[in-house]
Amino acid sequence: MQNEYEIKKEICDIGKRIYNRNMVAANDGNISVKLNDNEFLCTPTGVSKGFMTPEYICKVDAQGNVIQANGNFRPSSEIKMHMRVYQERPDVRSVVHAHPVYATSFAIAGIPLTQPIMPEAVIALGCVPIAKYGRPSTMEIPDAVSEYVQHFDAVLLENHGALTYSDSLLAAYLKMESVEFYAQLLYQSRMLGGPKEFTPQQVEDLYEIRRQFGMKGRHPANLCPNAREGKPSCHTCGGGCHSGDKKSAVSADMVAEITRKVIEQLGK
């Protein structure tokens, strides 16, 4: 079992990975790890995630109050968002927030990552909905994320970035990698005329594979809020994972279709 110092070192290592993979710029992003029900380690505010050392890492309680911090270091201003995830998901041991370029671009465009385009994304990640915009460091973001925490292990933050969480720091970080890779593939396939999506039956077959693997976490294969209401599953809902109304989702689809047709005309 890791001691606190080893966990702090791992947080710094993951911070370097996030920074080196261009998932954050300057002092963006934050990471936290749950030690127990009332002790959490987290990255400090105003510090680049690519240049941290263990003494930078702060310790807070379940309300985000400082238990221990060296020098002028203070917990991330987004710690409220992390605490909400821990409160609502006892299985979560780590939370990662970053601004990966492709995933954040989808968040800015208001387009959730719901298109089923590759087995790994469908099985391991599932859909990635968009939580409505909230002002940074306020309770607006935790309240917006709360709508999706019970059903998904990754959420886009409207006009902001992405949030992933899991039962270990490495798993939470790898989900962030998966979200960004999924977003990049979806973006580039759209530039090539649009991705060839799996059929609903193919999606269900992939869901069954996940169930057979007994994979942990929350996923549409088990908890899709649409499927539970007798509606199409998240991967076939046409953007129903968006926090806005149906009109917004339809508009996004319409824009994508117009873009595709324009690209086709330019290629003639």
QUINOR-V8423 format. One record per residue. N is the residue number from 1. PSI is psi in radians with two decimals (NA if undefined). D_FIRST is the distance of its C-alpha to the first C-alpha in whole Angstrom. Layout:
# QUINOR-V8423
<<N PSI D_FIRST> <N PSI D_FIRST>>
This chain:
# QUINOR-V8423
<<1 2.36 0> <2 2.48 4> <3 3.06 7> <4 -0.71 10> <5 -0.71 12> <6 -0.66 10> <7 -0.70 10> <8 -0.71 14> <9 -0.71 14> <10 -0.69 13> <11 -0.76 15> <12 -0.70 18> <13 -0.77 18> <14 -0.67 18> <15 -0.73 21> <16 -0.70 23> <17 -0.80 23> <18 -0.76 24> <19 -0.80 27> <20 -0.41 28> <21 0.23 28> <22 0.60 31> <23 -0.15 29> <24 2.79 30> <25 2.58 32> <26 -2.12 33> <27 0.30 30> <28 2.83 30> <29 2.87 27> <30 2.71 24> <31 2.51 20> <32 2.74 18> <33 2.35 14> <34 2.15 14> <35 -0.80 11> <36 -3.01 13> <37 -0.31 17> <38 0.29 18> <39 2.24 16> <40 2.45 16> <41 2.48 16> <42 2.76 19> <43 2.67 21> <44 2.81 24> <45 2.65 28> <46 0.43 30> <47 2.37 28> <48 2.32 28> <49 -0.21 25> <50 -0.10 26> <51 0.45 26> <52 2.66 23> <53 2.84 21> <54 -0.57 18> <55 -0.20 20> <56 -0.47 22> <57 2.35 19> <58 2.78 20> <59 2.32 19> <60 2.89 21> <61 -3.04 21> <62 -0.27 22> <63 0.03 25> <64 0.14 25> <65 2.53 26> <66 2.23 24> <67 -0.73 22> <68 2.33 22> <69 2.36 23> <70 2.48 24> <71 -2.26 28> <72 0.13 30> <73 2.42 27> <74 2.65 27> <75 2.71 25> <76 2.48 26> <77 -0.22 29> <78 0.27 28> <79 -0.47 25> <80 -0.68 27> <81 -0.76 27> <82 -0.80 23> <83 -0.62 23> <84 -0.70 26> <85 -0.81 23> <86 -0.66 21> <87 -0.69 23> <88 -0.22 25> <89 1.52 22> <90 -0.37 19> <91 -0.27 17> <92 2.32 17> <93 -0.16 14> <94 2.56 16> <95 2.38 19> <96 2.27 21> <97 2.27 25> <98 3.10 27> <99 1.00 31> <100 2.42 31> <101 -0.91 34> <102 -0.80 35> <103 -0.73 33> <104 -0.56 35> <105 -0.72 38> <106 -0.68 38> <107 -0.66 37> <108 -0.65 40> <109 -0.18 42> <110 0.51 41> <111 1.98 40> <112 2.75 37> <113 1.54 35> <114 -0.14 37> <115 2.20 39> <116 1.80 37> <117 -0.25 38> <118 2.51 35> <119 -0.76 33> <120 -0.72 30> <121 -0.72 30> <122 -0.76 32> <123 -0.89 29> <124 -0.60 26> <125 -0.77 27> <126 -2.75 30> <127 2.76 32> <128 1.77 32> <129 3.08 34> <130 2.14 35> <131 2.41 35> <132 2.73 38> <133 2.46 38> <134 2.62 37> <135 2.31 37> <136 2.49 34> <137 0.05 33> <138 3.06 35> <139 -0.08 34> <140 -0.69 36> <141 -0.87 33> <142 -0.70 30> <143 -0.68 33> <144 -0.72 34> <145 -0.58 31> <146 -0.54 31> <147 -0.43 33> <148 -0.22 31> <149 -0.65 27> <150 -0.29 28> <151 -0.32 29> <152 2.71 28> <153 0.08 24> <154 2.45 26> <155 2.36 29> <156 2.55 32> <157 2.03 33> <158 2.21 37> <159 0.53 38> <160 -1.13 35> <161 -2.48 32> <162 2.70 29> <163 2.25 26> <164 2.70 23> <165 2.61 20> <166 -2.96 18> <167 0.06 14> <168 2.80 12> <169 -0.78 14> <170 -0.76 15> <171 -0.70 16> <172 -0.72 18> <173 -0.75 19> <174 -0.55 21> <175 -0.66 23> <176 -0.74 24> <177 -0.77 25> <178 -0.72 27> <179 -0.81 29> <180 -0.71 30> <181 -0.75 31> <182 -0.83 32> <183 -0.70 34> <184 -0.78 36> <185 -0.71 37> <186 -0.75 39> <187 -0.86 40> <188 -0.62 42> <189 -0.55 43> <190 -0.63 45> <191 -0.38 46> <192 0.21 47> <193 -0.08 49> <194 2.41 46> <195 2.66 44> <196 1.92 44> <197 2.72 42> <198 2.63 41> <199 2.82 44> <200 -0.65 42> <201 -0.71 42> <202 -0.66 40> <203 -0.79 38> <204 -0.65 38> <205 -0.70 37> <206 -0.66 34> <207 -0.74 33> <208 -0.64 33> <209 -0.76 31> <210 -0.78 28> <211 -0.72 29> <212 -0.61 29> <213 -0.34 25> <214 0.64 24> <215 2.50 22> <216 2.98 20> <217 -3.11 22> <218 2.41 25> <219 2.59 28> <220 -0.41 32> <221 -0.48 32> <222 -0.51 31> <223 0.31 31> <224 2.04 34> <225 -0.48 36> <226 -0.83 39> <227 -0.61 39> <228 -0.38 39> <229 0.17 42> <230 0.22 44> <231 2.98 44> <232 2.55 43> <233 2.91 39> <234 -0.66 37> <235 -0.11 38> <236 0.40 42> <237 -0.02 42> <238 0.53 44> <239 0.22 42> <240 -0.19 41> <241 -0.11 38> <242 2.52 39> <243 -0.29 39> <244 -2.95 43> <245 3.06 46> <246 -0.58 47> <247 -0.70 50> <248 -0.74 47> <249 -0.74 45> <250 -0.72 49> <251 -0.71 50> <252 -0.74 47> <253 -0.70 48> <254 -0.76 51> <255 -0.74 50> <256 -0.72 48> <257 -0.74 51> <258 -0.76 54> <259 -0.76 52> <260 -0.78 52> <261 -0.66 55> <262 -0.76 56> <263 -0.69 54> <264 -0.75 56> <265 -0.69 59> <266 -0.49 58> <267 -0.13 57> <268 NA 61>>
